[in-house]
Structures are given as C-alpha cells and as structure tokens.
Amino acid sequence: MATIDGSSVKKLIVACDAGMGSSVMLASTLKKQLAKSGVTVEHSPVANIPSDADVVVTQSALAERARGVVPEVPVIPFQLFMGDPAVTKIVKAIQNGETVEV
C-alpha cells in the first residue's frame, strides 16, 4: 500500500512495456481528466520512468519493474486500462486534493 497526497501530485507517469495502444489511450484520458488540476501526465516505457515523477500507474504485471526503476515513487498497479478502480481513486484524490491509500 502507498499513501498519496493528491494535492502534491504534479507529474503522473503512465508506464508501459511496448509504448503503444491502450496505455497511450490511458495517458491521453488522464491528461484530459487532470488538466484542470495542473498535473502533467506523460507516457513512458517502464525502463525509462523519469525520476521526477510523483506517481506512476502501470499494468500490474509491470509494477515490480517500475518500482525497481523509481523505488522512491509510489507505483500504482492496475488491471483495466479503462475504468480501473485504482486509477479512478488516484484521479479523484488529485482532483479533490485528498490523501488516499492505494
């Protein structure tokens, strides 16, 4: 479990393995959802996650690899590219400036 202060998130990374398809769509959707919150949303290969990320969302199969790249950054694994409860929880926390456990 990770505790995330939604009000302090300024950069969210959607990390993937191949860099195509569903994860790009997720990043685009999150950019739109978080635009008013002033959060930068970027798409990145899991091996190249930027160290200045505040939170990383990635498929559950890639979560351990992501944690190895940025061990100090909360990594939120998800199962579904669209409508996953963990991603929805993070988005709402950022939008509302709340602290959540994920």
Phi, psi and chi 1 to 4 in degrees:
 res  aa     phi    psi   chi1   chi2   chi3   chi4
   1 MET       -  142.8  -72.4  -68.1 -112.6      -
   2 ALA  -125.0  143.5      -      -      -      -
   3 THR  -101.6  128.0  -58.9      -      -      -
   4 ILE  -125.7  127.3  -62.9  169.6      -      -
   5 ASP   -89.6  105.1  176.2    4.8      -      -
   6 GLY   -58.2  -29.8      -      -      -      -
   7 SER   -73.2  -16.7   65.3      -      -      -
   8 SER   -99.3   -2.9   68.9      -      -      -
   9 VAL   -78.0  119.9  174.4      -      -      -
  10 LYS  -116.5  -21.5  -59.7  -60.4  174.8 -146.4
  11 LYS  -140.1  119.1 -172.2  171.0 -170.8  177.3
  12 LEU  -114.1  132.8 -178.0  145.4      -      -
  13 ILE  -112.9  132.1  -58.5  -62.2      -      -
  14 VAL   -99.1  109.7  177.4      -      -      -
  15 ALA  -100.5  139.3      -      -      -      -
  16 CYS  -139.5  178.6   70.6      -      -      -
  17 ASP   -96.3  -48.8 -157.2   16.5      -      -
  18 ALA   -97.3  -27.1      -      -      -      -
  19 GLY    85.6   21.6      -      -      -      -
  20 MET  -133.9  167.6  -63.7 -174.9 -168.5      -
  21 GLY    69.0 -124.1      -      -      -      -
  22 SER   -61.4  -39.0  -60.1      -      -      -
  23 SER   -69.0  -32.1   58.2      -      -      -
  24 VAL   -67.1  -40.9  172.7      -      -      -
  25 MET   -63.6  -40.8  -72.0  179.5   10.2      -
  26 LEU   -62.3  -45.1  175.0   59.6      -      -
  27 ALA   -59.9  -42.5      -      -      -      -
  28 SER   -63.0  -43.1  176.4      -      -      -
  29 THR   -63.2  -43.6  -61.3      -      -      -
  30 LEU   -67.0  -35.2  -65.8  178.9      -      -
  31 LYS   -57.8  -45.9  -80.8 -178.9 -170.9  179.9
  32 LYS   -65.1  -44.5  -69.2  174.7 -172.0  170.3
  33 GLN   -65.8  -31.8  -69.0  176.0  -17.8      -
  34 LEU  -105.3    5.1  -63.1  172.8      -      -
  35 ALA   -56.3  -43.8      -      -      -      -
  36 LYS   -71.9  -16.4  -68.7 -178.3 -178.6  176.8
  37 SER   -87.4   -6.0  -58.8      -      -      -
  38 GLY    74.3   22.4      -      -      -      -
  39 VAL   -95.9  132.6  173.7      -      -      -
  40 THR   -83.5  128.6  -59.5      -      -      -
  41 VAL  -115.6  125.8  177.3      -      -      -
  42 GLU  -128.1  153.5  -64.9  179.2    3.9      -
  43 HIS  -103.5  135.9 -176.0  -96.8      -      -
  44 SER  -148.3  145.5  171.6      -      -      -
  45 PRO   -63.5  144.5  -17.6   28.2      -      -
  46 VAL   -58.5  -31.4   72.7      -      -      -
  47 ALA   -74.3  -14.3      -      -      -      -
  48 ASN  -123.0   32.0  -62.2  -35.2      -      -
  49 ILE   -62.6  128.0  -61.2  168.9      -      -
  50 PRO   -66.2  141.9    8.2  -10.3      -      -
  51 SER   -70.1  -14.9   60.8      -      -      -
  52 ASP   -91.2   11.4   63.6  -17.0      -      -
  53 ALA   -66.6  143.8      -      -      -      -
  54 ASP   -94.0  -29.2  -65.6  -50.1      -      -
  55 VAL  -155.7  146.5   66.4      -      -      -
  56 VAL  -123.2  132.2  174.5      -      -      -
  57 VAL  -113.5  136.6  -64.9      -      -      -
  58 THR  -156.4  159.8 -169.5      -      -      -
  59 GLN   -56.4  145.3  -75.9 -177.1  -72.0      -
  60 SER   -57.0  -32.3   55.8      -      -      -
  61 ALA   -66.6  -20.1      -      -      -      -
  62 LEU  -104.3   -2.2  -59.0  173.7      -      -
  63 ALA   -60.0  -44.2      -      -      -      -
  64 GLU   -65.8  -39.2  -74.1  -52.9  -48.6      -
  65 ARG   -62.0  -42.8  -76.9  179.2   51.3 -160.7
  66 ALA   -63.1  -42.1      -      -      -      -
  67 ARG   -62.2  -32.6  -72.3 -178.0 -175.7  109.9
  68 GLY   -69.1  -29.8      -      -      -      -
  69 VAL   -80.0  -42.1  173.8      -      -      -
  70 VAL  -131.3   73.7  -74.6      -      -      -
  71 PRO   -62.9  -21.1   17.8  -26.0      -      -
  72 GLU   -90.6   -3.8   67.5  -73.2  -10.8      -
  73 VAL  -105.1  134.6  176.6      -      -      -
  74 PRO   -62.3  130.9  -18.1   27.7      -      -
  75 VAL  -113.6  121.2  174.0      -      -      -
  76 ILE  -105.8  110.9  -49.7  -53.9      -      -
  77 PRO   -80.6  147.3   23.8  -26.4      -      -
  78 PHE  -134.2  160.6   63.5   84.5      -      -
  79 GLN  -102.7  -39.2  -61.5  -71.5  -31.8      -
  80 LEU  -109.1  135.4  -53.3  169.0      -      -
  81 PHE   -70.2  -30.2  -80.7   99.5      -      -
  82 MET  -125.4  127.4  -63.1  -61.7  179.8      -
  83 GLY    81.6   17.3      -      -      -      -
  84 ASP   -70.3  132.5 -170.5  -81.7      -      -
  85 PRO   -59.1  -35.4  -20.6   28.8      -      -
  86 ALA   -66.6  -41.9      -      -      -      -
  87 VAL   -68.8  -42.9  175.5      -      -      -
  88 THR   -59.2  -40.5  -59.6      -      -      -
  89 LYS   -63.3  -42.4 -167.7  173.4 -172.4  179.7
  90 ILE   -65.9  -45.3  -69.2  -61.6      -      -
  91 VAL   -59.4  -46.7  168.2      -      -      -
  92 LYS   -64.0  -39.4  -73.3 -176.7  179.6 -179.6
  93 ALA   -62.6  -41.5      -      -      -      -
  94 ILE   -66.8  -47.8  -66.6  169.0      -      -
  95 GLN   -61.1  -35.4  -70.2  171.2  -28.4      -
  96 ASN   -99.3   -1.9  -61.6  -34.2      -      -
  97 GLY    65.0   35.9      -      -      -      -
  98 GLU  -103.6  161.3  -60.7  170.7  -14.8      -
  99 THR   -98.6  132.4  -60.4      -      -      -
 100 VAL  -133.4  157.8  -66.0      -      -      -
 101 GLU  -108.1  127.6  -64.0 -115.5   -9.7      -
 102 VAL  -133.3      -  -73.0      -      -      -
